[in-house]
């Protein structure tokens, strides 16, 4: 094989080689069991290694589109970094459980790019220690996109994500609490994972005009809203029971005070 041909082949192979995978870095690491002991366990939040602190500040509560956060005030990025984001979109965050030596025992990819967990555990009936993991799915606009919070316990070196049963439908779902313009929630009391009040406002899905709207069409301007008042109660066994009271013809958003507890069922 001649040298020119060999060189051309090497260049072709290099050009066809897969791009270097996008790496993750640990954004947050919290000891959740046996601190300083061989049995120590940590929950870690990992994010796209390309995010700078300025990018992350611009993205939190805002757009996750690189065209937006790369041009936000205070953000600097060279041509190579801009090219990287153009070729590979921001990666969704990971949450990991690790041992004292850093071995990964459990892992989950979250829905969106940024995440954070509470700085302390929440006690729960049955002797459980519950951790809140938040995943920022805000878009910078919209009424329902925001911070998604899930509750997790560590059992047998595994994540156990808490779930609820709906008292009316008996549906069993993973607990996902959203904080956005037209939906929010509070712990009652705030330092325990025992009771949650959630208020949510949305169009009346049962209205025939809503059901007649085709994909891509705008909703009628005079379509009435409803408000859902939801209470979650821990069942003492690592789960929750959900109760809902709905009021038609009423509206709510985060510019108003949180409703009084008397508005919620139970």
C-alpha positions in Angstrom: 0.0 0.0 0.0 1.5 3.4 -1.0 2.0 6.1 1.6 -0.4 8.6 -0.1 -3.2 5.9 -0.3 -2.6 4.8 3.4 -2.7 8.4 4.5 -6.0 9.0 2.6 -7.4 5.8 4.2 -6.5 7.0 7.7 -8.1 10.4 7.1 -11.3 8.7 5.8 -11.5 6.4 8.8 -11.0 9.4 11.2 -13.8 11.3 9.4 -16.1 8.3 9.7 -15.3 7.6 13.4 -18.2 8.3 15.8 -18.1 11.5 17.7 -16.8 11.5 21.3 -19.8 10.9 23.5 -21.1 13.8 25.6 -19.8 13.3 29.1 -21.7 14.0 32.4 -20.3 15.7 35.5 -21.6 15.4 39.1 -23.6 18.6 39.9 -24.7 17.5 43.4 -23.7 14.7 45.7 -25.5 14.0 48.9 -24.8 11.4 51.6 -28.1 9.5 52.3 -26.8 6.7 54.5 -23.9 5.7 56.8 -21.8 8.9 56.3 -18.1 8.2 56.5 -18.5 4.4 56.9 -17.7 1.6 54.4 -21.5 1.3 53.8 -21.9 4.9 52.9 -24.4 5.6 50.2 -24.8 8.8 48.1 -27.4 10.2 45.7 -25.7 12.1 42.9 -27.2 14.4 40.3 -25.2 14.4 37.0 -25.7 16.9 34.1 -24.3 17.5 30.7 -20.6 18.4 31.2 -20.8 21.2 28.6 -23.0 23.3 30.9 -21.2 26.2 32.5 -22.5 27.9 35.7 -23.7 30.8 33.6 -25.5 28.5 31.2 -27.1 26.6 34.0 -28.3 29.9 35.6 -29.9 31.0 32.3 -31.5 27.6 31.8 -33.0 27.1 35.3 -36.6 28.1 35.0 -36.1 29.1 31.3 -35.5 27.7 27.9 -33.4 24.6 27.4 -32.9 25.4 23.7 -29.2 26.1 23.1 -30.1 28.9 20.7 -31.5 30.7 23.7 -29.2 29.8 26.6 -26.0 30.3 24.5 -27.0 33.9 23.8 -28.2 34.7 27.4 -26.5 37.6 29.2 -23.3 36.5 30.9 -22.9 33.3 28.9 -19.8 32.9 26.8 -19.1 30.0 24.4 -16.4 29.4 21.9 -17.0 28.2 18.3 -16.3 24.6 19.3 -18.8 24.6 22.1 -21.5 26.1 19.9 -20.8 23.5 17.3 -21.1 20.8 19.9 -24.5 21.9 20.9 -25.6 22.3 17.3 -24.6 18.7 16.6 -25.7 17.1 19.9 -28.6 18.5 21.9 -28.3 19.0 25.7 -28.4 15.7 27.5 -31.1 14.9 30.1 -29.9 14.8 33.7 -29.1 11.5 35.5 -29.7 10.6 39.2 -27.4 7.9 40.6 -27.0 5.9 43.8 -23.3 5.1 44.5 -21.4 3.4 47.3 -18.5 4.8 49.3 -16.1 3.9 46.4 -18.1 5.6 43.7 -19.6 2.3 42.3 -22.9 3.0 40.6 -25.7 0.9 42.3 -28.7 2.4 40.6 -29.3 5.0 37.9 -32.2 6.8 36.3 -32.3 9.3 33.4 -34.7 12.1 34.2 -37.1 13.9 31.8 -35.2 17.1 31.4 -31.7 18.6 31.5 -31.3 20.2 34.9 -31.9 18.6 38.3 -31.4 19.2 42.0 -32.3 17.4 45.2 -33.4 18.6 48.6 -30.6 19.4 51.0 -32.1 17.3 53.8 -34.3 14.2 54.1 -38.0 14.3 54.9 -39.2 11.9 57.6 -42.2 9.8 56.8 -44.4 7.4 58.8 -43.0 3.9 59.0 -39.5 5.1 59.7 -38.8 6.0 56.1 -36.4 8.7 55.0 -37.6 10.4 51.8 -35.6 12.5 49.5 -37.1 15.0 47.0 -35.5 15.1 43.6 -36.4 18.0 41.4 -36.1 18.0 37.6 -36.4 21.4 35.9 -38.6 21.1 32.8 -39.4 24.8 32.5 -39.4 26.1 28.9 -39.4 29.9 29.7 -43.1 30.2 28.8 -46.2 28.2 29.0 -48.6 27.6 31.9 -47.8 24.0 32.9 -44.1 23.4 32.2 -42.0 23.8 35.3 -40.2 22.0 38.1 -41.1 18.3 38.5 -40.6 16.8 41.9 -40.5 13.1 42.8 -40.0 11.4 46.2 -37.5 8.6 46.5 -36.3 6.2 49.2 -33.2 4.0 49.1 -34.0 0.3 49.9 -31.7 -2.6 49.3 -29.3 -0.5 47.2 -32.1 0.5 44.9 -34.2 3.6 44.2 -37.8 3.2 45.2 -39.8 6.0 43.6 -43.0 6.7 45.6 -46.4 6.2 44.0 -50.0 7.1 44.7 -53.4 5.4 44.3 -56.3 7.6 43.3 -59.1 7.2 45.8 -61.8 7.4 43.0 -60.3 5.6 40.0 -57.9 3.3 41.8 -55.2 4.2 39.3 -51.7 3.6 40.5 -49.2 6.2 39.3 -45.7 7.5 40.2 -45.9 10.7 42.2 -44.9 13.6 40.0 -45.6 17.1 41.5 -45.3 20.1 39.3 -44.6 23.7 40.1 -45.6 26.1 37.3 -47.8 29.1 36.6 -51.1 27.2 36.9 -50.2 24.4 39.2 -48.3 24.2 42.5 -48.2 22.3 45.7 -47.2 22.5 49.4 -46.2 20.0 52.0 -48.3 20.0 55.2 -46.4 20.2 57.4 -43.5 21.5 55.3 -40.8 19.4 57.1 -42.5 15.9 56.7 -43.5 13.8 53.7 -47.0 13.1 55.1 -49.5 15.3 53.4 -49.5 17.4 50.3 -51.9 20.0 49.0 -51.9 20.7 45.2 -53.9 23.2 43.2 -54.2 23.0 39.5 -56.2 25.1 37.0 -56.9 24.1 33.4 -59.6 24.3 30.7 -62.8 22.2 31.3 -61.9 19.0 29.5 -65.5 17.9 29.7 -66.8 20.9 27.7 -68.0 19.8 24.2 -66.2 22.7 22.7 -62.9 21.4 24.1 -63.5 17.9 22.9 -64.3 19.3 19.4 -61.0 21.1 19.0 -58.7 19.4 16.4 -54.9 19.1 16.8 -53.3 22.5 16.1 -56.4 24.5 16.6 -56.6 27.2 19.2 -59.0 26.7 22.2 -62.1 28.9 22.2 -61.4 32.1 24.0 -64.4 31.8 26.3 -63.8 28.2 27.3 -64.3 28.0 31.0 -61.6 26.9 33.5 -61.8 24.5 36.3 -59.7 24.2 39.5 -58.6 20.9 40.9 -58.0 20.8 44.7 -55.9 17.7 45.4 -54.8 16.2 48.7 -52.2 13.4 48.9 -51.8 11.5 52.2 -49.0 9.1 52.9 -50.4 5.6 53.6 -47.7 4.6 56.1 -46.4 1.9 53.7 -44.3 4.0 51.4 -47.2 5.1 49.1 -49.8 7.8 48.9 -53.6 8.1 48.5 -54.9 10.9 46.2 -58.2 12.7 46.7 -59.5 15.4 44.3 -62.2 18.1 44.5 -63.0 20.0 41.2 -64.7 23.4 41.0 -65.9 24.5 37.5 -66.0 28.1 36.4 -63.2 29.1 38.7 -59.6 30.1 37.8 -56.2 30.1 39.6 -52.6 31.0 38.9 -49.5 31.7 40.9 -50.2 35.4 41.1 -52.9 34.5 43.6 -52.5 33.3 47.1 -52.4 29.5 47.7 -55.9 28.4 48.5 -56.9 27.7 52.2 -56.7 24.1 53.4 -60.5 24.1 53.7 -60.8 24.1 49.9 -59.2 20.7 49.7 -60.9 17.3 50.2 -60.6 15.4 53.4 
